[in-house]
């Protein structure tokens, strides 16, 4: 089983180009150092003048035998 994290980064337009408000490379490296794997960078349907209002980074990490609250998950075979 996997846990997923969704990180939304707004975009901004300036001088003929669209850029994310945060450096997504740094976010990917930070999550990778914590054991998360980048699954996808998602951009929603374009709005108005053809600009995606945000991008979303999707990470996954295999769930350990105990979750963050300390409860043990039943592992089934099959």
Secondary structure, 3 states (H helix, E strand, C coil): CEEEEEEEEEEEEECCEEEECCCHHHHHHHHHHCCCEEEEEEECCCECCCECCEEEEEEEEECCCECCCCCECCCCCC
